[in-house]
Amino acid sequence: SGGEKQRLALARTFAKLGKIILLDEYTSNIDIDDEHSINYILMNEFADKTVFLTTHKPYILNKVDRIVLLDKGQIVSMGKHEELRNNCELYRNIVNSA
């Protein structure tokens, strides 16, 4: 299934860790329990790594150090979740629609 393929791809990524981890919608096909486990690992076990990720899930965005909001390939805004929620209409719309 898609979820099994996604978990396998994540396991390969985590097994070959460098200093930078790139993840694109890394939980899109994962069930909620596995998603929480993966996020725990990212936030705690890999705290010394630089992680770039794409996601539309507000509860993940709330935990990251910096968010870079892109629109049509251009940087629209950067900051923490609360800053963007308070100061950027596009970000607020995305979070409210999720």
N, C-alpha and C positions, 0 to 999 in steps of 0.2 A: 504494500500500500504506500501511498504518498508519505504518511507519517513514519513508516519504517525506513523509507529511503532518507527522509529528513534526519531522523535520529542517527542513522549510519553516517551520513555526511558530517553531522556535528561531532560524532565520536572520532572520526578521522581528523577533523580540525583540531579538536582538543588533544589528540594524541601527538600531533606534530606542532605543538605550540612554539611560536616565536614570541617576540616582544609585542607584535601587533596582531590583532585578530580582526578579520573582516567578516561581518555577518549581514546577509540581506534577507529580511523578513524570516529570520531563523526559526520562528515558532509558528509559521503559517499552517503547517499540517500536523501540528503536535497537539495531543490532548492536554487539558488544563493541568493535570497532575505532573506530567513530564515537563510542561512549560515552566511550572514553578520550580521544579528541581534544576532545570537548566539555568534559569535566572538566578537561583541561589548560588550555583557554581560560578557563574559569571561575576556576580557582585562580591563574592567572598573569596573563592579560591583563586580567582584571576585578578584580584584587586591591583596587583603590581603590573598588569599588562595594559596596553592601550587597546581599547576595543572600539571599533567603528561599527555601528549597526544601523539598519533601517527598520523602522517599525511604525505602526499606526496605533499602537496600544498605549493609551495614556498612563496606565499604571507602571509600565516600563519606563516611559519618558520621565516620570516623576522621580526615578531613582538614578538617573545618569548625571554626570558632571556638567555636560554642556550639550545643548541641542543646536544643530544647524538646520534651519528651515529653508528648504529649496522650493522654488516655484519656477517651472519651465527651465530648469538647469541653472538658475541664478539664486545666489544666497539672498534671502529676504530678511532674515533676522537670525540672531544667535543669542543664547542665554540659557538660563535654567527654566524648568517647567513653569514655575510660578511667575517669573518675570515675563515670559512669553505669553502666558495666559492673561496676564494683566495688561500687556502693552502691544500685543500683536493680534489684530482681528483675524487674519488668516489662520494663525495657530489656534486661536480660540474656536474658530469654526471647525477645524479638523478635529480637535479634541472633543468638542460637543457632539460631533456626528459619529464618533467611534462607538 
